[in-house]
Every structure is written in C-alpha cells, then in structure tokens.
Amino acid sequence: MKSLAPAGGPIRIAIGDDGTGLPEGYRRGRGLTSMETRARNLGGALTIDIGPEGTRLSLEVPVSATASAD
C-alpha cells in the first residue's frame, strides 16, 4: 500500500506492507531514527505502526517546508 495526498494542505505520504511486522525484540537502527529526525526538522512527523499484519510508515510535512526559496 502506498499513497500521496497533496490536497492543498500538508504533504502526506503513507507506505505499508502486509507482511508479518518486525520480530519481537526489534530495536531501531539509524534508518528509522534518521527518518523521524528529518521529518521533525521540517516541522512534520513520521509515524511508524508495526503490527502482526504488517508495517506502515506515514509522513506528514508542511508544504512550506518543501517550497524552495527564491
């Protein structure tokens, strides 16, 4: 599953799978932590939902954070 919703508000991107989730005792490495930090630095948020039916990453970033300065 994937989606992109730039409908005049913040940019929202969701990516997911229908796998078995992550193994019990899983510890985050640099990848997910870096993604969360980058989202926060842009004024947005990254949500990570992990369950037995799969994993879903949802990113929301304000449009102003993505606009280039002229």
N, C-alpha and C positions, 0 to 999 in steps of 0.2 A: 504494500500500500504506500502511496505517496500522494502528496497534494501540495499545491501552491495557491495562496489566496491573497493576491494584491488588490483587494477591492477598495481602494481609496484610504484605507487605514494602515495599520502596521503590516509589514510583510510577515506572513505566516507560512512556514514550511513544516510538513509532517512526513516522516519516513518510518515505516514499520515493516515487520515481517510476521509470519505466522509460525515461527519456529518454537522451540521449547523454552525460550528465555535464556538466562545466563545460569551457570551452575551455582549451586549453593556454596556460600563462602567466597563468591567472586569479589575481588577488590578492584576498584577503578585504577586504571593506569593514567598515563599522561593524556591520552587521546580525548576521552570524555571530559576530563577535568579542564583541559585546554579549550575545548569547545564551549563549556559553560562560562569560563572566564572571558572568552572573546565575545560571547553574547552579552554578558553583563557590561563589558567595556563599551558596547554600542548602545547601552540603555535598554537592552532586551533581556530575554530569558530563554534558557534551554531547559526543557523538561524531559526527563528520561523515565519512562514507565516500563518496568520489567515484570513480566508475569509468565505463568506457565503456557499462555497462548501466544507468546512472542514478546518482542521488544519494540517500543515506539519512541522515537525522538521527535519532539516538537520544538521548533524555534520560532520566536516572535521578536522582530526587530522593528523599531520605529522607522518610518520611511525617511525621516530627516537624517538618520544615522547612515543611510545608504546613499544619500544625494551627494554629488560631487560639488565642491566649492569652485565657483568661477572667479 
